[in-house]
Amino acid sequence: MAVIKGVPVKVIRASVTTDEHGNEIPDTETYEQVDNVLPAPVSTTDLSESRPNGDRVDMMFHFPKTYKRSLRGAFIEYNNVRFSVVGDPQPYLDSLTPLDWDRPVEAVVVDG
């Protein structure tokens, strides 16, 4: 019987500051490696006619139960591609998840 094992990904969080006019500007990024994440491609679609070379890739990253931090506003780097986390992913109930992963995280990247 094969053992399921995830891969490491980087969770990236960007802090923002405000300029003298009150506009938010990116300040610094922090990187956190998370091991044992299961990546799963969801879909790849072409964008509209106005962007003929554009693509959108949707991924689902299944995070381990040991990861407890919020992912709202974060990015996930996987295979040198930076995906933007959608929403505020929440974990399943422990009683409903017998394996090591309890939080599906939808993330997207748009290119072109």
Sequence and secondary structure as in RCSB ss.txt:
>XXXX:A:sequence
MAVIKGVPVKVIRASVTTDEHGNEIPDTETYEQVDNVLPAPVSTTDLSESRPNGDRVDMMFHFPKTYKRSLRGAF
IEYNNVRFSVVGDPQPYLDSLTPLDWDRPVEAVVVDG
>XXXX:A:secstr
      EEEEEEEEEEEE TTS EEEEEEEEEEEEEEEEEEEEEEE  TTSTT EEEEEEEEEETT  S  TT E
EEETTEEEEE S      GGG  SSEEEEEEEEEEE 
